[in-house]
Amino acid sequence: MKNVIIDSGSGGINFISKMSNKKDVKFIRPFNKMVNDYKKTTVKNKILNIINSLSHKNVKSIIIACHSASSSILDILIEKNFFLNGIKIFEPILPMCLHIKEKKYKRIIILSTPITQKIGWHKRLLSSENINIKYITFPFLAERIDNKSSDIDFSIKRLEKQKDYLKTADCIVMGCTHYNIIKNRFKNELKSKYNFNGDILDSNDILLKYFNNF
C-alpha cells in the first residue's frame, strides 16, 4: 500500500526526501501553478476530487504536505476526524500547533503564503492558549524557490514587516513546505539583521515526526 503525498512542488519533494521509506510513495501535484494562485473553493474541490479518486485498498494514508491546500480543507478534516474516503489524512497545521503547545511558545511568527494567513488556522487552533501569533506572508517565494530564482533574497526582506516583534519572538514557523528548503537562509537573515534568538520550526520535520508516531 502506498502513502500519497500532495504538494505543489519542491517542498513536497523535500518532505519525501526525509521519509525513511520512499519506495511506496506516490507524489501528486494538484495544480500546474502554486496552490496559492487559486481561490480556497477551487483548492478545496480539487483536493477532495483527488482524495475521492483514490482507493483505500491501495492507499495507506494521504499526506497533504502543502499548507495552503491544508488550510483550504482543514475544516472538513476536523469534522471527519481526519478520515476521508476511508483513508487516513495527515496535514502540517495541527501537528505544528500541538508542538507549539508542548513547547509552551507564546510569541510566534508564521511565515506563510497569503491564503494560509487569510484562513488563519494557526490562530484559530491556538486562540485559547494565550498565544500571540503574527503572520508574515510571501506571495511569490514558493514559486521562486521552485524556479531557483535569484529574487529569493528580495522576498526574504519582507521580514522587515515584523522587525520589532522578531526581537522577542519565541519561534518562527516555516509555514510552507518550500520555506523549509531555505530555512538556513532565513536563519542567517534573522540572526544578522533582526537579533532573533528563538527557535526556527521546520514544518516538514514536525509533520514527519507526527506521521511516524501515529
N, C-alpha and C positions, 0 to 999 in steps of 0.2 A: 504493500500500500504506500502511496506517495503522500508527501507533505507538499502542499501547493503554496507558493509564495506569491503574493500580489503586491506589485510596486511599480512605480513609474520609470525606473531606470537603475542607475549605478548604485543608488542607496540600497535597493533590494539585493543587488549582487554583493554588496558589502556585507549584508546580513547573512546571505548564504555562505560566504567565504568563512564565516565564523562558526558555522554549524559543524559538528563532528561527523555527521553522516550526510554527505552531499549527494550520494548515489540516488536515493529515492526522493528527489526534489524536482518539482516542476515549477518553472518561473512563468508568471503571466503578467504581462504589461497591459493594463486595461485600456490605455489610450495611446495614440501616437505622440501626443504632446504631454506636458506636465499635467498632473491631475488638477493643480491649482488654476489651470486655464479654463476650467469648466464650472458650471453652476452646481450647487450642492445637490439639487434634484437629479441632474444628469449623472453625477458621480454615483449617487446612491443607487439609481436604477441600473447603471452599468455593473456595479459590484454585485448587486442582487442577481442580475442575469447570469453573471459568471458563476456564482455560488450554486444557483439552481441548475446550471448546465453540468455540474459535476456529480458523480455518483458516490454515495457514501460507501459503496462496496469497494471502490478503488482508491478513495482519498481518505487518509487517516486524519488529517487536520488541514485547515487553511490558516495561513498567517498573513493578515493584511498589514504588511510592514509599513506602508505609506500612511503618514499621519493625516494628510488631507483626506484620503479615502476613508480612513478610520473615523475621523471626525464626522464625516457625512453619514455614516451608518451606525454610529455607536448607540444611538437611541434604540434602534431595533435590536442590536446585540444585547443590550442590557435587558430589554423586555423579554427576549427569548433565551436568556441565561447563556448567551454565547454559543448557542447551537442553532444552526440554520441548515435545512435540507438534510438533517441527520448527521451533520458534520460539525466537529468542534472548531470554533473560530477563535483565533488569537489576534490581538492588536496591541499597539505600543502605549496607548494613553493610560489605561487602567494600571498596568504594571509600573509605569513611571509614578503615578500618583501614590500607589502603595509603597513604593520605595521612598518617596518624599516623606510620607507619614512615618515610616520606620526610622528614618534618619533624623526626623524632627526638624527638618528645614522649615524656616518661617519666611525668609525673604528670597524670592525666586524670580528668575528671569527665564522666560521661554523664548527661544529662538525658533521662529516658525514661518510657514507660508501665511499669506493673508487669510485663506479660508480656515485654517486651523485657529487663528486668532479670532476670527469673526464668530465662529461657532463656540469657541471658548470652553471646551470640555475640562481642561485642567482647572480652571477657576470654578466651574460648576461642581466638580467632584471634590474639591478641597475647600469649598466655601465655609464649611462648619468647623474648620480646623485652625482658625485664627492665623491663616497663612496669607501673606501679601504676595500677589503674583502680578508681574508686568510682562508684557509681550514686546518683542522686537521682531518685526516682520521683514522678510527678504523676498520681494515679489519675483525676482529673476535669478536668484542664486542657484537653486537646484538645477535649472536648465544650463547655467554657466558651468557648473561642476560637471554635468554630463558632457558638455561640449569642450571641456578643458580650456575654457575661455581665459584670457588674460585679464578680464574685468572682475575676477573674483575679489581681489583686494578692494576694488571700488565698492562692491556690495557690503563687504565687512565693515566699511566705515559707518554703516547705519547703527553700529553700536553706540555711536555718539548720542543717539536719541535718549539713552538712559545712563549717561556718563556719571551722574551723581549717585544714582541708585546702585550702579555697579560696584562702587567702593564698599558698600555694606551688604551686598547680596550674599546669601549663604551658598547658593548654587546656580548654575546655568544649565538649562536643559537643551540638548540638541534635539529640537522638536521637529525634525525632518530627517528621514533616513540619509539623505545626501549630506547633511551637515556633519554627520559622524566621520565622513571621509576626510574632511579638512579640520577636524577638531583641534589639531596641533597648531594650525594657523590661527584659529580663534584664540587658542591658549596664549600664543605669543603676543597677539594684539591686546588681549585683556590684561596680561601681566605688565606689558611695557607701557601701555598708554592710559590704562584705567585703574591701575592699582587693585585689580580684582584678586582676592585671596581665597575665594571659596572653591567649591568642587565643580568640575565640569562633568555632566552626566551624559554618557554615551547611550542613547536610547536603544540602539541595536543590541548592545551588551545586556542591558536590563531586560529587554523583551526576550532575548535568547535564554537568559537565566530563568525567567518566569516560565517559558515554554519547556525547558529541560526539567524543571522541578514539578511540573504539573502531573 
